C-alpha cells in the first residue's frame, strides 16, 4: 500500500524540527504549502535533502529549502541532489558564506553544471596533461590556471574550464593543443626577438602584437606538424574558417613553413606587412601573448642559468684537478689553470635549429651530467647559442 501524501502540517512539523524553528524562528509555512502539493515520493526526497543539509548547517538548510521550492518546476532530482551536496562540500571547505552563495545563486550553478556536461575542467584532467607536457622535449614547463592560455616561458597557463567545443573529448584535445602551442613558442624561439621594443617602435603596439601572433602561428603550426603530426591534425580541425584574404595568407603560410624560418623572419615580415594585411580569426589554441611577462621571466632566467653553467664548469674543473692530485702520477692533461672549455656545433635535424651544441675541454668533447644537458638545452631555447662568456668557469666564491 502506498504511503499517503503528507499534509502541510506534517511537512512543517518535520521542517520545524530539523531547522530548530523554536529557537531560530525560521518560517516554514510557505515551503510546507508548496511541498504538500507534490507526490509522496517527491515529498520524501525533498525532505530527506533538507534533513541531510541541516545535519551540516541549519541556516544552510533553510536557504536550501527556500530556494528549492521556488525552482522545483525547473529542477529534477539529480540536479537538486548535486546542488545540495555541492553546497555542503563548499561549507566544509570554505565556510557558511561560500555555501550560501552556492544555494542563492543556483542559476549560476545550473549554468556551470551545463558547461561541465560538455565542457572539460582543468582540475579534472591536469594530471594527464602534466604527463603530456613532461613528455615534450626542451625545458620542463609547469601548468597553472589563468583566464586565457599563454606562457611566460616557464609556466603554461590554461583556462579553468573549456566549453568551446561540443564534447568533453574535443575540449580535452583543445587543452592539449593549447599546451603544444605554448610549448612550441618556447621550443622554437618565438621569444628570442624583442617584441616589446618592436611594438613600441611600430607606433601601433596592439596591431603589431596581433599581426606578429598570427604570422608566428603559421610558423609554429608547421613546427608542430613536423614534431607532433597526430595532434596537429586535431588542431587543424579547431581552426576557424578563414575570413581574411585567403590567397595572401596561404602564400604567407607557405613562406613561413620551412624548418629554417625563425622568429626573426616573422618579426621582419610583421614590420613589412603592418597596416597592409588583416590578421585572420585566431585559432582557439593560440591563446594570448604577454611579452611583458615573458621579458621579465626570461631576463631573470638568462642571468641565473649563465651563472649556473659557469659554476658547473668550475665544479667540473675542480673535480678533474682533485682526481689528478689523487692519482699522484703524471698525466697528459694540462694543469687545471690551463684548461679551456669550449663548444662544438653539430648538425642535428632533431633540434629546432637543426643543430646542437656539444661542450668541449681543450677541444675534446666531454660528457656532462644530465642536469647540465638540460641546462644547455634551456639556454639554447632562450638564446639559440651558448655565448663564449658562458664557458668561463666561475671564480671561487663568485656565485653560490
C-alpha positions as CSV (number, residue, x, y, z in Angstrom):
1,X,0.0,0.0,0.0
2,X,1.3,3.4,-1.0
3,X,2.1,5.9,1.8
4,X,-0.4,8.8,1.8
5,X,0.7,12.3,0.8
6,X,2.0,14.3,3.7
7,X,-0.1,17.3,4.7
8,X,1.2,20.8,5.1
9,X,1.1,20.4,8.9
10,X,3.1,17.1,8.6
11,X,5.7,18.8,6.5
12,X,6.0,21.9,8.6
13,X,6.4,19.6,11.7
14,X,9.4,17.9,10.1
15,X,10.9,21.2,8.9
16,X,10.5,22.9,12.2
17,X,12.2,20.0,13.9
18,X,15.2,19.9,11.6
19,X,15.6,23.7,11.4
20,X,15.0,24.1,15.1
21,X,12.3,26.7,14.4
22,X,11.6,27.1,18.1
23,X,14.9,28.8,18.5
24,X,15.7,30.1,15.0
25,X,12.2,31.4,14.3
26,X,12.5,30.2,10.6
27,X,9.2,30.4,8.9
28,X,8.4,27.1,7.2
29,X,4.8,27.6,6.2
30,X,5.4,28.7,2.5
31,X,7.8,25.8,1.9
32,X,5.4,23.4,3.6
33,X,2.5,24.5,1.4
34,X,4.4,24.0,-1.8
35,X,5.8,20.6,-0.8
36,X,2.3,19.5,0.2
37,X,1.2,19.7,-3.4
38,X,3.9,17.2,-4.6
39,X,3.5,13.4,-4.9
40,X,4.7,11.5,-1.8
41,X,7.9,10.2,-3.5
42,X,9.0,13.8,-4.3
43,X,8.0,15.0,-0.8
44,X,10.2,12.3,0.8
45,X,13.1,13.1,-1.5
46,X,12.9,16.9,-0.8
47,X,12.5,16.4,3.0
48,X,15.4,14.0,3.1
49,X,17.7,16.5,1.3
50,X,16.7,19.2,3.8
51,X,17.4,16.8,6.7
52,X,20.8,16.0,5.2
53,X,21.8,19.6,4.7
54,X,20.6,20.5,8.2
55,X,23.0,18.0,9.6
56,X,25.7,20.2,8.2
57,X,24.2,23.6,9.0
58,X,20.7,24.7,9.9
59,X,20.9,28.1,8.2
60,X,22.2,26.5,5.0
61,X,19.3,24.0,5.1
62,X,16.7,26.8,5.5
63,X,18.2,28.7,2.5
64,X,18.2,25.5,0.6
65,X,14.5,24.7,1.1
66,X,13.5,28.4,0.5
67,X,15.3,28.4,-2.9
68,X,14.5,24.9,-3.9
69,X,10.7,25.3,-3.7
70,X,10.9,28.3,-5.9
71,X,12.6,26.3,-8.6
72,X,11.0,22.9,-8.3
73,X,9.4,23.1,-11.8
74,X,12.9,23.5,-13.3
75,X,15.0,21.1,-11.3
76,X,15.0,17.3,-11.4
77,X,16.2,15.0,-8.6
78,X,19.7,14.7,-9.8
79,X,20.2,18.4,-10.0
80,X,18.7,19.1,-6.6
81,X,20.9,16.4,-5.0
82,X,24.1,17.5,-6.6
83,X,23.3,21.1,-5.9
84,X,22.8,20.4,-2.2
85,X,25.9,18.2,-2.0
86,X,28.0,20.9,-3.7
87,X,26.7,23.4,-1.1
88,X,27.6,21.1,1.8
89,X,31.0,20.4,0.3
90,X,31.6,24.2,-0.1
91,X,30.6,24.7,3.6
92,X,33.2,22.1,4.7
93,X,35.9,23.7,2.5
94,X,35.2,27.4,2.7
95,X,32.5,28.1,5.4
96,X,28.9,29.2,5.5
97,X,29.2,32.4,3.4
98,X,30.6,30.5,0.4
99,X,28.0,27.7,0.8
100,X,25.1,30.2,0.9
101,X,26.4,31.7,-2.3
102,X,26.1,28.3,-4.0
103,X,22.5,28.0,-2.7
104,X,21.3,31.5,-3.5
105,X,23.0,31.6,-7.0
106,X,21.5,28.4,-8.2
107,X,21.2,29.8,-11.7
108,X,25.0,30.1,-11.8
109,X,25.3,26.6,-10.5
110,X,22.9,25.3,-13.3
111,X,25.0,27.2,-15.9
112,X,28.2,25.7,-14.6
113,X,26.6,22.2,-14.5
114,X,25.5,22.5,-18.1
115,X,29.1,23.6,-19.0
116,X,30.6,20.6,-17.2
117,X,28.3,18.2,-19.1
118,X,30.1,19.0,-22.4
119,X,33.0,21.0,-21.1
120,X,36.2,19.9,-19.5
121,X,37.6,21.3,-16.3
122,X,41.3,21.7,-15.9
123,X,41.3,20.2,-12.4
124,X,39.8,17.0,-13.8
125,X,42.5,16.5,-16.4
126,X,45.5,18.3,-15.0
127,X,47.4,15.1,-14.0
128,X,47.1,13.7,-17.5
129,X,48.0,17.0,-19.1
130,X,51.0,17.3,-16.9
131,X,52.3,13.9,-18.1
132,X,51.7,15.0,-21.7
133,X,53.7,18.3,-21.0
134,X,56.6,16.5,-19.4
135,X,56.8,14.2,-22.4
136,X,57.6,17.1,-24.7
137,X,61.2,18.0,-25.4
138,X,63.0,21.0,-24.1
139,X,62.6,22.9,-20.9
140,X,60.2,21.4,-18.5
141,X,57.1,23.6,-18.2
142,X,54.6,23.8,-15.3
143,X,50.8,24.0,-15.7
144,X,48.7,26.6,-13.8
145,X,45.2,28.2,-14.1
146,X,44.5,31.6,-15.7
147,X,41.8,33.4,-17.6
148,X,43.4,32.6,-21.0
149,X,46.0,30.3,-22.4
150,X,49.6,31.7,-22.6
151,X,53.1,31.1,-21.4
152,X,55.7,33.2,-19.7
153,X,58.4,30.6,-20.8
154,X,58.4,28.7,-17.5
155,X,54.7,28.0,-17.0
156,X,51.8,27.3,-19.3
157,X,48.7,29.0,-18.1
158,X,45.3,27.4,-19.1
159,X,41.6,28.3,-18.6
160,X,39.8,26.8,-15.7
161,X,37.1,25.3,-17.9
162,X,36.9,24.7,-21.7
163,X,33.4,24.7,-23.3
164,X,34.3,25.9,-26.8
165,X,33.7,22.5,-28.4
166,X,30.7,20.2,-28.2
167,X,32.2,17.2,-26.3
168,X,34.4,16.6,-23.4
169,X,36.9,14.8,-25.6
170,X,37.1,17.6,-28.0
171,X,37.7,20.1,-25.2
172,X,40.4,17.8,-23.7
173,X,42.1,17.7,-27.1
174,X,41.9,21.5,-27.2
175,X,43.7,21.7,-23.8
176,X,46.5,19.5,-25.4
177,X,46.6,21.8,-28.4
178,X,47.0,24.9,-26.2
179,X,49.8,23.1,-24.4
180,X,51.5,22.1,-27.6
181,X,51.2,25.7,-29.0
182,X,52.8,27.2,-25.8
183,X,55.5,24.5,-25.8
184,X,56.3,25.3,-29.5
185,X,56.6,29.0,-28.7
186,X,59.3,28.1,-26.2
187,X,60.9,25.3,-28.1
188,X,61.1,27.1,-31.4
189,X,62.2,30.5,-30.2
190,X,59.2,32.8,-30.5
191,X,60.6,35.0,-27.7
192,X,64.2,35.3,-28.9
193,X,63.2,38.6,-30.6
194,X,62.5,41.8,-28.7
195,X,58.8,42.0,-29.2
196,X,58.3,44.8,-26.7
197,X,60.7,47.2,-28.4
198,X,59.3,46.3,-31.8
199,X,55.8,47.1,-30.6
200,X,56.8,50.5,-29.3
201,X,58.7,51.4,-32.4
202,X,55.8,50.4,-34.6
203,X,53.5,53.1,-33.2
204,X,50.7,50.6,-33.3
205,X,51.5,48.2,-30.5
206,X,48.2,46.3,-30.3
207,X,48.0,45.8,-34.1
208,X,51.7,44.9,-34.2
209,X,51.3,42.3,-31.5
210,X,48.2,40.8,-33.1
211,X,49.9,40.5,-36.5
212,X,53.1,39.0,-35.1
213,X,51.0,36.5,-33.2
214,X,49.1,35.5,-36.3
215,X,52.2,35.2,-38.5
216,X,54.1,33.3,-35.9
217,X,51.2,30.9,-35.6
218,X,51.7,29.9,-39.2
219,X,55.4,29.1,-38.5
220,X,54.6,27.2,-35.3
221,X,51.8,25.2,-36.9
222,X,54.4,23.9,-39.4
223,X,56.8,23.1,-36.5
224,X,54.0,21.2,-34.6
225,X,53.1,19.4,-37.8
226,X,56.7,18.1,-38.1
227,X,57.0,17.2,-34.4
228,X,53.5,16.1,-33.4
229,X,51.7,15.2,-36.6
230,X,48.8,13.3,-34.8
231,X,48.0,16.3,-32.6
232,X,48.5,18.7,-35.4
233,X,45.6,17.0,-37.3
234,X,43.3,17.6,-34.3
235,X,44.5,21.2,-34.1
236,X,43.6,21.9,-37.7
237,X,40.0,20.8,-37.0
238,X,39.8,23.6,-34.4
239,X,40.8,26.4,-36.8
240,X,38.0,28.8,-37.8
241,X,37.1,29.4,-41.4
242,X,39.4,31.9,-43.0
243,X,37.8,35.4,-43.0
244,X,40.9,37.4,-44.1
245,X,42.4,37.4,-47.6
246,X,42.8,33.6,-48.1
247,X,45.2,34.0,-51.1
248,X,47.5,36.2,-49.1
249,X,47.5,34.1,-46.0
250,X,48.0,30.9,-48.0
251,X,51.1,32.5,-49.5
252,X,52.3,33.6,-46.1
253,X,51.8,30.1,-44.7
254,X,53.9,28.6,-47.4
255,X,56.6,31.3,-46.8
256,X,56.7,30.7,-43.1
257,X,56.5,26.9,-43.0
258,X,60.1,25.8,-43.9
259,X,62.2,24.5,-40.9
260,X,64.8,27.2,-41.3
261,X,62.4,30.0,-40.7
262,X,62.8,31.7,-37.3
263,X,61.1,34.3,-35.1
264,X,63.4,36.9,-36.6
265,X,61.9,36.2,-40.0
266,X,58.4,36.6,-38.5
267,X,59.4,39.9,-36.9
268,X,60.7,41.3,-40.1
269,X,57.6,40.2,-42.0
270,X,55.4,41.8,-39.3
271,X,57.2,45.1,-39.7
272,X,56.8,44.9,-43.5
273,X,53.1,43.9,-43.5
274,X,51.8,46.1,-40.6
275,X,48.9,48.1,-41.9
276,X,48.8,46.2,-45.2
277,X,47.1,43.0,-44.2
278,X,44.4,42.0,-41.7
279,X,45.1,39.1,-39.4
280,X,42.6,36.2,-39.7
281,X,40.5,35.0,-36.8
282,X,42.7,33.4,-34.1
283,X,42.6,29.6,-33.6
284,X,41.2,28.7,-30.2
285,X,44.5,27.1,-29.2
286,X,46.5,30.3,-29.8
287,X,45.6,32.0,-26.5
288,X,47.2,35.3,-25.9
289,X,50.7,36.9,-25.9
290,X,52.1,38.6,-22.8
291,X,55.5,39.9,-23.9
292,X,56.0,41.9,-20.7
293,X,55.6,38.8,-18.6
294,X,57.9,36.8,-21.0
295,X,60.5,39.6,-20.8
296,X,60.6,39.6,-17.0
297,X,60.7,35.9,-16.7
298,X,63.3,35.4,-19.5
299,X,65.7,38.1,-18.2
300,X,65.7,36.6,-14.7
301,X,66.3,33.1,-16.0
302,X,69.1,34.1,-18.5
303,X,71.3,35.6,-15.8
304,X,70.6,32.7,-13.4
305,X,71.4,30.0,-16.0
306,X,74.5,31.7,-17.1
307,X,75.7,31.7,-13.5
308,X,74.7,28.0,-13.1
309,X,76.6,26.9,-16.1
310,X,79.8,28.8,-15.1
311,X,79.6,27.3,-11.6
312,X,79.1,23.8,-13.1
313,X,82.2,24.3,-15.3
314,X,84.1,25.4,-12.2
315,X,83.0,22.2,-10.4
316,X,84.0,20.0,-13.3
317,X,87.4,21.8,-13.4
318,X,87.9,21.2,-9.6
319,X,86.9,17.6,-9.9
320,X,89.4,16.9,-12.6
321,X,92.1,18.7,-10.6
322,X,91.3,16.6,-7.5
323,X,91.3,13.4,-9.5
324,X,94.8,14.3,-10.9
325,X,96.1,15.1,-7.5
326,X,94.7,11.8,-6.0
327,X,96.3,9.7,-8.7
328,X,99.7,11.2,-7.9
329,X,101.1,10.4,-11.3
330,X,102.0,12.1,-14.5
331,X,99.1,12.9,-16.8
332,X,98.8,14.1,-20.3
333,X,96.1,16.6,-19.2
334,X,97.4,20.1,-18.7
335,X,97.1,21.7,-15.2
336,X,93.7,23.0,-14.3
337,X,94.5,26.6,-14.9
338,X,95.4,25.8,-18.5
339,X,92.2,24.0,-19.3
340,X,89.9,25.8,-21.7
341,X,86.2,25.0,-22.1
342,X,84.6,25.5,-25.5
343,X,81.8,24.3,-27.7
344,X,81.3,22.4,-30.9
345,X,78.3,22.9,-33.1
346,X,77.0,19.7,-34.7
347,X,74.3,19.3,-37.3
348,X,71.2,17.7,-35.7
349,X,67.9,17.7,-37.6
350,X,66.1,16.6,-34.4
351,X,66.8,20.0,-32.9
352,X,64.7,23.2,-33.6
353,X,67.6,24.9,-35.3
354,X,68.9,21.8,-37.0
355,X,72.0,21.8,-34.8
356,X,73.1,21.1,-31.2
357,X,76.0,22.3,-29.1
358,X,78.5,19.9,-27.5
359,X,80.8,21.0,-24.7
360,X,84.5,20.6,-25.2
361,X,87.5,20.7,-22.9
362,X,90.7,21.6,-24.7
363,X,88.9,20.9,-28.0
364,X,87.9,17.4,-26.8
365,X,84.2,16.6,-26.3
366,X,83.1,15.9,-22.7
367,X,80.0,14.1,-21.4
368,X,78.3,16.4,-18.9
369,X,75.7,15.1,-16.4
370,X,72.1,15.1,-17.5
371,X,71.2,18.2,-15.5
372,X,73.9,20.1,-17.4
373,X,72.5,18.9,-20.7
374,X,69.1,20.2,-19.6
375,X,70.6,23.5,-18.6
376,X,72.3,23.8,-22.0
377,X,69.0,23.0,-23.7
378,X,67.2,25.7,-21.8
379,X,69.9,28.3,-22.7
380,X,69.7,27.3,-26.3
381,X,66.0,27.8,-26.3
382,X,66.3,31.3,-25.0
383,X,69.4,32.5,-26.9
384,X,69.9,30.0,-29.8
385,X,73.5,29.5,-28.8
386,X,76.0,29.2,-25.9
387,X,77.9,32.5,-25.8
388,X,81.6,32.3,-25.2
389,X,81.4,34.2,-21.8
390,X,79.1,31.4,-20.6
391,X,82.0,29.0,-20.9
392,X,84.3,30.8,-18.5
393,X,84.3,28.9,-15.2
394,X,83.1,30.9,-12.2
395,X,85.8,32.1,-9.8
396,X,85.8,30.8,-6.2
397,X,83.1,32.4,-4.2
398,X,81.8,34.3,-7.3
399,X,78.4,32.6,-7.2
400,X,76.7,30.3,-4.7
